[in-house]
Amino acid sequence: MFGGFKWSMALGLASWLSVLPAHAAAAAPALTQEEAHQIGVEAYTYAYPLVLMEVTRRVASNVARPDPEHLRAPMGQFAHAPKYPDAAFKDVVRPNADTLYSMLWFDVGDEPLVFSMPDTAGRYYVLPIMDMWTDVFAAFGSRTTGTGAGEFVLVGPRWKGSTPAGLRVVVSPTDTGWIVNRIQTNGAADYDNVHKLQAGFKAVPLSRRGTAFTPQAGVVDPAIDMKTPPVDQVAKMTPDAFFSLFAKLMQANPPHAADHAMLLRIERLGIVPGKPFVLADAPQVVRDALTRAAPDALARMKERGPQLRPRRDGWVVSTVPIGVYGNNYLLRAYIAFAGLGALPNEDAIYPSTGTDADGKPLTGENRYVLHFDKAQLPPAGAFWSLTMYGADQFFVDNPIDRYAIGDRDKLTFNPDGSLDIYLQHQSPAQDKASNWLPAPQGRFTMNLRLYLPSAEAFDGRWGPPAVRRVD
């Protein structure tokens, strides 16, 4: 299956590139300013995940050796988080405080990588493999392969060599990509147990399989901004820098086979896979249009992205598939902006909200309660949690270092089996403190995460209750 996919994708892209010059010569009428602007908005939206992935990769791999505290490591090496992220972590928006991450950025353009996974003895984990367009094209773990030990080889889209007999082969659609492994972690007391499992997740070049292998030190580029969050770096890019980088990235990370219609659109702006793009060399109508389109597209993505997913009781629910997007480029861009590295719905869903039952923005100036009836507790096959974020989509410092609360915590249930979670800036009364999720002073948003969601959560029959303000 994977070999056929590799062949068809490579053939499709080669055919596309071979006909582009002839097509371009015969093609389209001159662009109007409005047409160029509209195509520019579409082009920015289409390109955004690829550009954000690259900026994130540069930051996350710009170290000489693995830096577990900041989840950074040289290319091809795991960074195993020793603890949950805290408010200082800014590389990826909306992190979780449920699992310990093991992150790896790969480049299999020249040589495959062999991955090994330990037996987690039934403990939930998921190892998703994401291409540079943010599609999860493969996933190992509890849902798909179980929790026993395993091994596979990851190869690039143009790989022609042989692989060991009996070793599962996974073909990446792009040379470069990202693995964000997650292992269920039941609080700080469970860290040591998870660290032992993390040590069993390994990656070695195919040529070094079965040998003693010591990875080389990474190369540090002092020009890379290591302080500004990648999502903010992309937002600040000039249109010239953004679209030039996009064109360059498509050389090693070919568009998906279903993207031909979009490629025909952006070709009218002079953006062609495999060819450089310099905004200053483009016709004036294109220069003007892309200068306007970049900020307009980013604003559209933030405004319309949430509208692509149904709302219920103030929550943006997760019945629309994520992780694999097809031609839904606006949803793909919005998920990259709001939660880069999100899992497919089958592995986890992430209902989110920033409003109360009356549709007003959530703020730490008020006090709220999230009430679950006994029969309406989150239906998760593995576990669930509620996570708090500030207006910038990151954790916010609080006096008890609690960024999430869920079914693995020592919650206090009501006599009828229902559950109240208290959302406020100041600590509630002592008898409610076990169920308190601290809020920042200003605006905040939340994600309710369900790992291995049941059918009613997956198809929308179940939804979170409204967040209600209390006096």
Secondary structure, 3 states (H helix, E strand, C coil): CHHHHHHHHHHHHHHHHHHHHHHHHHCCCCCCHHHHHHHHHHHHHHHHHHHHHHHHHHHHCCCCCCEHHHCECCCCCCEECCCCCCCCCCCCCCCCCCEEEEEEEEECCCCCEEEEECCCCCCCEEEEEEECCCCEEEEEECCCCCCCCEEEEEECCCCCCCCCCCCEEEECCCCEEEEEEEEECCCHHHHHHHHHHHCCCEEEEHHHCCCCCCCCCCCCCCCCCCCCCHHHHHHCCCHHHHHHHHHHHHHHCCCCHHHHHHHHHHHCCCCCCCCCCCHHHCCHHHHHHHHHHHHHHHHHHHHHCHHHCCEECCEECCCCCCCCCCCCHHHHHHHHHHHCCCCCCCCEECCEECECCCCCECECCCEEEEEECHHHCCCEEEEEEEEEEECCCCCCCCCCCCCEEECCCCCCCCCCCCEEEEEECCCCCHHHHHHEEECCCCEEEEEEEEEEECHHHHCCCCCCCCEEEEC
